[in-house]
Amino acid sequence: MTSTETTGSGNVERTLELLWGTGERPSRGPKPGLTLGRIVTAAVALADAEGLEAVSMRRLSTELGTGTMSLYRYVPGKAELLDLMLNHVRGETDSTPRDPDAGWRTTVEEMARAMLTLYRRHPWLLSVNQARPVLGPNAMGGMEEMLSGIKGMGLSDPELISVRIMVEGYVSGAARTHVHAVEVERKSGMTDREFWQVQEPYLTKAMNSGVYPVMASLSEDAFGPEFDHFEFGLQRLLDGLEVLVARRTEG
């Protein structure tokens, strides 16, 4: 999925003012009941339903039943709105207090699963280039919570940040595979089962040819949907970190 939007591409200073609540409220002309929070919520809902490309100031004004110029009194444009949308969805976390004694492995597990849920709930996140994120309260809060949970690993500060980068890279890859599968089924009108049924006669002939002995020897459930590839990969990633932590502890 190619990137269609880039974070931090608008007026960064104005975006930060809006994210941290230091920007002035509109002094005149806004439609009663219209707020920055309502605008951002509507933009996220629109992106969830139709993709990020559907989000425009004109379309949002229609959804909110107001004039386009009224929106500009709250947010400069779509570039700044995108950064506000990202901060908004990053606040969608479990409100259950985290156990401070749970350990770093549990922290990383929970972080990875929460990321996967977020990507599946908001597939448009995968089409955003976040190389230069504009950090708001929710992004900072999530980072603070994660770092406090893995500080006990005994790694250097750059290595702790690398743990975050590594896990996010793994999760986004898994999420992209899932989102692509859902997207192709929707666009083609053909289920995954129907797609493979078309190929079955050809694959059966290939397996019986003797040219692919290893593949022919695989069990029937080798490519089945029952196996949780995400969880398997996540646990192996954590196992690797476990070895590093033990090595540092011994050292």
C-alpha positions as CSV (number, residue, x, y, z in Angstrom):
1,M,0.0,0.0,0.0
2,T,1.6,3.2,-1.1
3,S,1.8,6.3,1.1
4,T,-0.8,8.9,0.1
5,E,-0.3,11.4,3.0
6,T,2.6,12.5,5.1
7,T,2.6,13.6,8.7
8,G,4.1,17.0,9.6
9,S,3.5,18.4,6.1
10,G,1.4,21.3,7.2
11,N,2.0,24.2,9.6
12,V,3.7,22.3,12.3
13,E,3.7,25.1,14.8
14,R,-0.1,25.6,14.4
15,T,-0.6,21.8,14.6
16,L,1.3,21.6,17.9
17,E,-0.8,24.5,19.3
18,L,-4.0,22.5,18.4
19,L,-2.6,19.2,19.8
20,W,-1.6,20.7,23.1
21,G,-4.5,23.0,23.5
22,T,-2.6,26.3,23.3
23,G,-4.3,27.5,20.2
24,E,-7.0,30.2,20.4
25,R,-10.6,29.2,19.9
26,P,-12.5,30.8,17.0
27,S,-13.8,34.1,18.2
28,R,-16.6,34.6,15.7
29,G,-18.8,32.9,13.2
30,P,-18.6,29.1,14.0
31,K,-21.7,27.0,13.8
32,P,-23.1,26.3,17.3
33,G,-22.0,22.9,18.5
34,L,-19.1,22.7,16.1
35,T,-15.8,21.9,17.9
36,L,-12.3,20.8,16.9
37,G,-13.0,17.4,18.6
38,R,-16.1,16.9,16.6
39,I,-14.3,17.7,13.4
40,V,-11.5,15.3,14.1
41,T,-13.9,12.5,15.1
42,A,-15.9,13.0,11.9
43,A,-12.7,12.9,9.8
44,V,-11.6,9.6,11.4
45,A,-15.0,8.1,10.9
46,L,-14.9,9.1,7.2
47,A,-11.4,7.7,6.7
48,D,-12.5,4.4,8.4
49,A,-15.5,4.1,6.1
50,E,-14.1,5.3,2.7
51,G,-10.3,5.6,3.1
52,L,-8.1,8.6,3.8
53,E,-8.5,9.9,0.2
54,A,-12.2,10.6,0.9
55,V,-11.3,13.1,3.7
56,S,-11.4,16.7,2.5
57,M,-12.5,19.9,4.1
58,R,-15.4,20.1,1.6
59,R,-16.6,16.6,2.3
60,L,-16.2,17.1,6.1
61,S,-18.3,20.2,5.9
62,T,-21.1,18.2,4.2
63,E,-20.9,15.5,6.9
64,L,-21.1,18.0,9.7
65,G,-23.8,20.1,8.0
66,T,-21.8,23.3,8.0
67,G,-20.0,25.6,5.6
68,T,-16.4,24.7,4.5
69,M,-15.1,28.0,5.7
70,S,-16.4,27.3,9.2
71,L,-13.9,24.4,9.4
72,Y,-11.0,26.6,8.5
73,R,-11.7,28.6,11.7
74,Y,-10.7,25.5,13.6
75,V,-8.0,23.8,11.6
76,P,-5.9,25.3,8.8
77,G,-6.3,22.3,6.3
78,K,-6.1,18.6,5.7
79,A,-2.4,18.4,6.5
80,E,-2.9,19.6,10.0
81,L,-6.1,17.7,10.3
82,L,-4.2,14.4,9.6
83,D,-1.9,15.0,12.5
84,L,-4.9,15.6,14.8
85,M,-6.5,12.4,13.5
86,L,-3.4,10.4,14.3
87,N,-3.3,11.8,17.8
88,H,-7.0,11.0,18.2
89,V,-6.7,7.3,17.3
90,R,-3.6,6.9,19.4
91,G,-5.9,7.7,22.4
92,E,-8.0,4.6,21.7
93,T,-6.3,2.4,24.3
94,D,-7.6,0.1,27.0
95,S,-8.5,2.1,30.1
96,T,-7.6,-0.7,32.4
97,P,-4.6,0.3,34.5
98,R,-1.4,-1.6,33.6
99,D,0.1,-3.8,36.2
100,P,3.4,-2.2,37.1
101,D,4.9,-5.6,38.1
102,A,3.8,-7.4,34.9
103,G,7.3,-7.3,33.4
104,W,8.7,-6.1,30.1
105,R,7.6,-9.1,28.1
106,T,3.9,-8.5,29.0
107,T,4.3,-4.8,28.2
108,V,5.6,-5.6,24.7
109,E,2.9,-8.2,24.1
110,E,0.2,-5.9,25.0
111,M,1.7,-3.1,23.0
112,A,1.9,-5.3,19.9
113,R,-1.6,-6.5,20.1
114,A,-3.0,-3.0,20.7
115,M,-1.1,-1.8,17.6
116,L,-2.6,-4.6,15.6
117,T,-6.1,-3.8,16.8
118,L,-5.5,-0.1,15.9
119,Y,-4.3,-0.9,12.3
120,R,-7.3,-3.3,11.7
121,R,-9.7,-0.7,13.1
122,H,-8.2,2.1,11.0
123,P,-6.6,0.6,7.9
124,W,-5.9,4.0,6.5
125,L,-3.1,4.3,9.0
126,L,-1.0,2.0,6.8
127,S,-1.1,4.6,4.0
128,V,0.3,7.4,6.1
129,N,4.0,8.2,5.9
130,Q,4.9,8.8,9.6
131,A,8.6,9.4,9.2
132,R,8.1,12.8,10.8
133,P,5.4,12.5,13.4
134,V,4.0,15.6,15.1
135,L,3.9,14.4,18.7
136,G,0.7,15.1,20.6
137,P,-0.4,14.1,24.1
138,N,-1.6,10.7,23.2
139,A,1.5,9.7,21.3
140,M,3.7,11.0,24.1
141,G,1.5,9.2,26.7
142,G,1.7,5.9,24.8
143,M,5.5,6.2,24.5
144,E,5.8,7.0,28.2
145,E,3.7,4.0,29.2
146,M,5.7,1.7,27.0
147,L,9.1,2.9,28.1
148,S,8.1,2.6,31.8
149,G,7.1,-1.0,31.2
150,I,10.3,-2.0,29.4
151,K,12.9,0.1,31.4
152,G,13.7,-3.0,33.5
153,M,15.1,-4.8,30.4
154,G,18.5,-3.3,31.3
155,L,19.1,-2.0,27.8
156,S,20.6,1.3,26.8
157,D,18.1,4.1,25.9
158,P,18.7,3.9,22.1
159,E,18.1,0.1,22.4
160,L,14.8,0.7,24.2
161,I,13.7,2.9,21.4
162,S,14.8,0.3,18.9
163,V,12.6,-2.3,20.7
164,R,9.6,0.0,19.9
165,I,10.7,0.5,16.3
166,M,11.2,-3.3,15.9
167,V,7.9,-4.3,17.3
168,E,6.0,-1.6,15.3
169,G,7.7,-2.7,12.1
170,Y,6.6,-6.3,12.8
171,V,3.1,-5.4,13.6
172,S,2.6,-3.0,10.7
173,G,3.8,-5.8,8.3
174,A,1.3,-8.3,9.8
175,A,-1.5,-5.7,9.7
176,R,-0.8,-4.8,6.1
177,T,-1.1,-8.5,5.1
178,H,-4.5,-8.7,6.9
179,V,-5.7,-5.4,5.4
180,H,-4.7,-6.4,1.9
181,A,-6.5,-9.7,2.2
182,V,-9.7,-7.9,3.3
183,E,-9.3,-5.3,0.6
184,V,-8.8,-7.7,-2.3
185,E,-11.8,-9.8,-1.3
186,R,-14.0,-6.7,-1.2
187,K,-12.7,-5.4,-4.6
188,S,-12.7,-8.8,-6.4
189,G,-16.0,-10.1,-5.0
190,M,-14.3,-13.5,-4.6
191,T,-13.7,-15.1,-1.2
192,D,-10.3,-16.5,-0.3
193,R,-11.7,-20.0,-0.5
194,E,-13.1,-19.4,-4.0
195,F,-9.8,-18.0,-5.1
196,W,-7.8,-21.1,-4.0
197,Q,-10.5,-23.4,-5.4
198,V,-9.8,-22.1,-8.9
199,Q,-6.1,-22.9,-8.5
200,E,-6.6,-26.3,-6.8
201,P,-6.6,-28.5,-10.0
202,Y,-3.4,-26.9,-11.2
203,L,-1.7,-27.1,-7.8
204,T,-2.7,-30.8,-7.3
205,K,-1.2,-31.7,-10.6
206,A,2.0,-29.8,-9.7
207,M,2.2,-31.6,-6.3
208,N,1.8,-35.0,-8.0
209,S,4.5,-34.3,-10.5
210,G,7.3,-35.0,-8.1
211,V,9.0,-31.6,-8.9
212,Y,8.1,-30.1,-5.6
213,P,8.7,-32.9,-3.0
214,V,9.0,-30.8,0.1
215,M,5.8,-28.8,-0.6
216,A,4.0,-32.1,-1.5
217,S,4.9,-33.5,1.9
218,L,3.4,-30.6,3.9
219,S,0.4,-31.4,6.1
220,E,-3.0,-30.3,4.9
221,D,-3.2,-27.6,7.6
222,A,0.2,-26.1,6.6
223,F,-1.6,-23.1,5.0
224,G,-4.8,-23.3,7.0
225,P,-6.3,-20.2,8.6
226,E,-6.3,-21.8,12.1
227,F,-2.6,-21.2,12.7
228,D,-2.0,-17.8,14.3
229,H,1.0,-16.5,12.4
230,F,1.0,-13.2,14.1
231,E,1.2,-14.7,17.6
232,F,3.8,-17.2,16.6
233,G,6.1,-14.4,15.2
234,L,5.5,-12.2,18.1
235,Q,6.5,-14.8,20.6
236,R,9.7,-15.6,18.6
237,L,10.6,-11.9,18.6
238,L,10.1,-11.8,22.3
239,D,12.2,-15.0,22.8
240,G,15.0,-13.2,21.0
241,L,14.8,-10.2,23.3
242,E,14.7,-12.6,26.2
243,V,18.1,-13.9,25.2
244,L,19.5,-10.4,24.9
245,V,18.2,-9.4,28.3
246,A,19.6,-12.5,29.9
247,R,23.0,-11.9,28.3
248,R,23.0,-8.3,29.6
249,T,22.0,-9.5,33.1
250,E,24.8,-12.1,33.2
251,G,27.3,-9.5,31.9
